[in-house]
Amino acid sequence: MIPSENEIDVVVKRAEAGFQFLQQCNVIERAKLMHTIADEIEAMGTVLIETAHLETALPVGRLEGEKVRTVNQWRMYGDAVRTGLYTEARIDQNLGGQIDLRKYNSGIGPVLVFGASNFPFAFSTAGGDTASALGAGCAVIVKAHPAHVRTSQLMADAIHRGISSYGAPAEIFSHVVSDSFEIGQQLVKHPLVKAVAFTGSFAGGKALFDLGQSRPDPIPVFAEMGSINPVFVLPDYLKNNAETFAKQYIGSLTLGQGQFCTNPGVLIGLSGERFDTLKAYLGAEIQTISAGKMLHQGIADHYIRLKNERVECDGVRILAQGKANVEEGFAQAILVEADAACVLTNPELLEEVFGPFGLVISCADRHEMEVLMSRLAGQISLTFAATEGDMREYQELFTLAQNKCGRLLFQGMPTGVEVKYAMQHGGPFPATTDPRFTSVGPDAIKRFIRPISFQNWPDEFLPKELQNGNPLQIERLVNQQWTKD
Ligand code: NAP
């Protein structure tokens, strides 16, 4: 449905009612609900894949994989909720004349989710933000991404089937479709919305974050806004691996037409014979890459505009290009190169070009490499194509790197984000608006909880997670001791 301005109020009030219901559900009940939704998504047939393929131009194989990932995400987050891990129950019992104090994490309130265009399943309507917010005990309102509205509706229907077969009220999940920024902005400003999750452009994420902060009652806006994910390639590693590395790098750079927030858009090395050899391999490799169709025309236009701006910048040279395709909406891969001195005087070169665009930067020496590292803005990931010998030799670089990103990689490529407990998919601003949290892995649930203490509260009226006898059998800190009492 496309709501009018007044209908927005109705949608959010329904979500508030859904939140009241979820607050009465304990971790076991929420985990069961999440598994039921996972089953419904899994049961969806080819129509989901076909619709998403038509709307996003993403290949069928990739979409099938993303569907499996999405189902697994719901189950994994559900299992995490079931353990009580995010409840963080702490119990200081009344041991003779003292107060009885018990604390746990409750859902923060109705959460507004902006779906991402580049993951129509795993980061959109039924994606990790929705699963983690429901897992935390929050009702969810999804603002559908306009580039895949029909896919979004199919996912919303599956979520509602799951909710209904579990026996929960439909109000815990709402799906809003609109083709204007205004509806999304009204939702962010609505007093009953208590948190926002967003994945997309810097401009969009920052605008929504500012809106959340400017409310009379500011709310957290968790925006994931992408990154250039620099890859540093060091001399000892390069000695034996230039050709293999070039294939790996170009493969990662052009995967999915470069439309990943972990796309390695910048490659940094030390000038010299080894780096020149690498550049030759990189150039040969990118020339084999065919142009691919982008997710939507807006992204394709944005890519072409930024690519042209970079190429026209003084000191930037084209190293090599992929195969061209002049059809509407297609993107040709490109590698450009520049010296670090040029990049340091043109800092916009270190901003994201969303698509198959790579900037190869040559540093005159180690000091220049360290200066470049210190000038980097916050990143989702930083990768080192290095040996352990390089790590000993370039210690300062590794120390600087730790304050710049959410995930550090030793060799390998940053694309391919595993959904695991130890995953950190976030990073200092402008990669995200809050580096303390991740949007991938069960820890994503932490964004949507808030602690509440109960003092001298009668046992019968406490949430089950805090009652005597541990009726849910979850891990708790009782009188300073971890126990399942
Ligand atoms: P987008 O333009 O940021 O839009 C994402 C969602 O946010 C859409 O639903 C959009 O609303 C909404 N939105 C954006 N700006 C808004 C504003 N000022 N007020 C209210 N709502 C706003 O992202 P996109 O369409 O997916 O792609 C555009 C660019 O985003 C890409 O070229 C790329 O640079 C970047 N991107 C980054 C990532 C990442 O992983 N970080 C992923 C995808 C895209 P509407 O529905 O009304 O349009």
Residues whose N, C-alpha, C, O or C-beta is under 5 A from the ligand:
A	BS01	NAP	F114 G115 A116 S117 N118 K143 A144 H145 P146 S178 D179 S180 F181 G184 Q185 T199 G200 S201 A203 G204 A207 E224 M225 G226 F260 C261 I299 H302 F354
